[in-house]
């Protein structure tokens, strides 16, 4: 997504929250990620969207295709499995260290 698209998306989100998009609100919403000229261009683009153009832009930029969603889900599932494995490994290491500490303390 281009920087203008990101700014327009942020403006849409602000409008959906009942706020009037402005450069100040966009700067905060985008976490100071864009320079003022880009914010102004994005705001102008947002304001120039007719309801039909807005609807088409929103559908094109916001909705994911089923294959994108599946890919994202698969990626998240893979990441979850990796994290679960890391947790298991850390628990095992923790138990080994606890056992070793117990052994060392009993040798005193």
DAVEN-V911363 format. One record per residue. N is the residue number from 1. RES is the residue in one letter. PHI is phi in degrees with one decimal (NA if undefined). OMEGA is omega in radians with two decimals (NA if undefined). Layout:
n: {N,N}
res: {RES,RES}
phi: {PHI,PHI}
omega: {OMEGA,OMEGA}
This chain:
n: {1,2,3,4,5,6,7,8,9,10,11,12,13,14,15,16,17,18,19,20,21,22,23,24,25,26,27,28,29,30,31,32,33,34,35,36,37,38,39,40,41,42,43,44,45,46,47,48,49,50,51,52,53,54,55,56,57,58,59,60,61,62,63,64,65,66,67,68,69,70,71,72,73,74,75,76,77,78,79,80,81,82,83,84,85,86,87,88,89,90,91,92,93,94,95,96,97,98,99,100,101,102,103,104,105,106,107,108}
res: {X,X,X,X,X,X,X,X,X,X,X,X,X,X,X,X,X,X,X,X,X,X,X,X,X,X,X,X,X,X,X,X,X,X,X,X,X,X,X,X,X,X,X,X,X,X,X,X,X,X,X,X,X,X,X,X,X,X,X,X,X,X,X,X,X,X,X,X,X,X,X,X,X,X,X,X,X,X,X,X,X,X,X,X,X,X,X,X,X,X,X,X,X,X,X,X,X,X,X,X,X,X,X,X,X,X,X,X}
phi: {NA,-69.8,-66.2,-65.2,-60.5,-65.2,-68.5,-61.4,-59.8,-62.8,-64.7,-61.3,-61.3,-61.5,-63.3,-66.0,-84.7,85.6,-103.8,-85.0,-59.2,-140.9,-61.7,-64.6,-65.0,-66.4,-61.5,-67.9,-60.9,-93.9,56.1,54.4,-78.0,-123.6,-72.4,-55.5,-59.3,-68.3,-62.6,-64.5,-61.4,-64.4,-65.7,-62.7,-61.5,-60.9,-67.5,-84.4,-73.6,-77.9,-55.0,-68.6,-63.0,-59.3,-61.2,-66.3,-61.3,-60.8,-63.5,-68.2,-92.6,-98.1,-78.4,-98.3,-73.3,-56.8,-69.7,-65.9,-65.4,-63.3,-61.1,-65.0,-62.4,-62.3,-63.3,-66.5,-63.8,-62.6,-63.2,-62.1,-62.6,-63.0,-66.8,-61.8,-64.2,-61.4,-63.6,-58.9,-62.4,-66.1,-63.2,-63.0,-62.8,-61.8,-63.2,-63.3,-66.8,-61.8,-63.6,-64.5,-61.1,-60.4,-62.4,-64.7,-67.0,-75.1,-79.1,-66.6}
omega: {-3.14,-3.12,3.09,3.10,3.12,3.13,3.10,3.12,3.11,3.11,3.10,3.13,3.10,-3.14,3.13,3.08,3.13,-3.14,3.07,-3.12,3.07,3.14,-3.14,3.13,3.13,3.13,3.12,-3.09,-3.12,3.07,3.12,-3.07,-3.03,3.10,-3.11,3.12,3.11,3.10,3.13,3.11,3.14,3.12,3.09,3.11,3.12,-3.10,-3.12,-3.14,3.01,3.13,3.13,3.12,3.13,-3.12,3.14,3.13,-3.11,3.13,-3.10,-3.01,-2.99,-3.06,3.10,3.05,3.12,-3.14,3.08,-3.13,3.13,3.12,3.13,3.11,3.12,3.13,3.13,3.12,3.10,3.13,3.11,3.13,3.11,-3.14,3.09,3.12,3.11,3.13,3.11,3.14,3.14,3.10,3.13,3.12,3.12,3.13,3.11,3.14,3.10,3.13,-3.14,3.10,3.12,3.12,-3.13,3.12,-3.13,3.14,-3.10,NA}
